[in-house]
Amino acid sequence: SIELKPAVNLGAAVKTFEADKLAQSLETRPEPKMAKEALGYPDIVVRTRALQYLQRKEPKFIAKQASKLLQEENDLFRYTVCEALESIGDKKAARALEALVKSPRPSRNPNVLRMKAVGALGACGDAKSIAVIAPYATSGKYLNALTRVSVEALGEIGLRHKSSKRKIRAILSDAAPPKPDDPKHERSWKILVGTIESTIKKLK
């Protein structure tokens, strides 16, 4: 006799169906309780949908879980966590964000992930965060948006922490790179130099 084997793994199919159904519910009929529970669901699409809902409705809940959520090995997920933290400026998240800036891997685009974390640090960081951000603010890489975001983040920290103003001004005073030889890069260079100058001015 011939044994007929199912062409599809039924267990996997059921799990996929359940995940799709939950993801759809989070998009069409989301509720806070459902979203919080879904953060622990094994499917990354479900977790991301839940996180995006909580970002809009309860960003403070995300802030409380920041250290754990930033360990998720998915770029979009961590982008969303960083955006939520930036929107509320929770200082308790500073250390977790600093760790992500120092080591944004594993990531398919560590530069963008680092940029998101630096942007959040601008809203959440303190005097200790300056040393983490400074290398990127002073890199002189005018073609990399991370440089400008880092300058702006230092400026935001300086406005909140008045005692750090002088230190940040000193860091940025030598941050402007020389004018590029290639005219095609001049606009990007001008934007960075203008950002550095306006940030220093704000901190006086």
C-alpha positions, -999 to 999 in steps of 0.1 A, spaced: 0 0 0 11 36 -6 12 59 23 -1 94 14 17 122 33 2 156 35 19 181 13 16 208 39 28 208 75 -6 212 92 8 224 125 28 251 107 -2 260 86 -24 264 117 2 286 134 4 308 103 -34 311 101 -35 321 138 -7 346 134 -24 362 103 -57 364 121 -41 381 152 -21 405 130 -53 414 112 -71 420 145 -43 443 157 -48 463 125 -86 465 124 -98 460 160 -68 466 183 -71 469 220 -44 478 246 -47 445 264 -45 425 232 -15 445 220 4 441 252 -1 403 252 8 401 215 43 415 223 51 381 235 38 363 205 64 343 185 55 358 151 75 390 144 47 405 122 23 402 151 48 417 176 55 446 153 18 454 147 13 453 185 42 476 190 30 501 164 -4 503 181 12 508 215 35 535 200 4 555 191 -18 547 221 5 539 251 41 549 244 48 550 281 42 512 282 69 508 256 93 530 277 89 507 307 99 477 285 126 495 266 156 475 276 139 442 266 123 455 235 155 470 221 170 435 222 146 423 195 167 413 164 144 431 139 152 465 125 116 478 120 107 467 155 136 486 170 130 516 149 95 518 163 108 514 199 132 543 193 105 565 178 82 559 208 110 568 232 119 599 213 82 610 214 80 609 252 116 616 262 118 589 289 152 594 307 151 559 321 157 546 286 190 564 282 213 535 291 195 510 268 197 535 239 234 541 245 240 504 244 222 502 210 242 532 197 275 515 207 265 481 192 235 482 168 241 447 155 226 423 144 210 446 119 206 448 81 212 486 83 232 494 115 237 530 104 199 537 103 193 518 135 221 538 152 206 570 138 172 562 153 188 554 186 208 587 186 176 606 178 159 590 207 189 598 229 184 635 220 151 633 238 160 608 266 198 613 272 217 630 299 253 642 305 265 606 303 251 602 268 274 630 254 304 607 252 284 581 233 271 605 207 301 628 203 322 605 180 293 606 154 287 643 157 324 650 151 330 625 123 328 651 96 308 627 74 284 652 58 270 626 34 258 605 64 226 618 80 238 602 113 263 631 117 236 658 116 212 638 138 241 634 163 248 672 164 211 679 169 209 653 197 238 669 215 220 702 212 188 688 227 207 673 256 225 707 262 192 726 263 179 702 290 211 699 310 224 734 313 257 723 330 266 704 298 263 734 275 300 744 276 312 708 271 289 704 240 300 737 226 336 727 229 329 694 212 311 710 183 335 739 179 359 716 159 332 694 144 328 712 110 346 694 82 365 712 55 347 723 24 346 694 -1 364 695 -34 335 679 -52 308 706 -59 282 678 -58 288 674 -21 287 711 -12 250 712 -4 253 683 21 284 700 36 266 733 40 236 716 57 259 700 83 280 731 89 248 751 93 234 726 118 266 727 138 267 765 139 230 769 148 234 743 176 264 761 191 244 794 189 214 778 208 237 766 236 253 800 243 
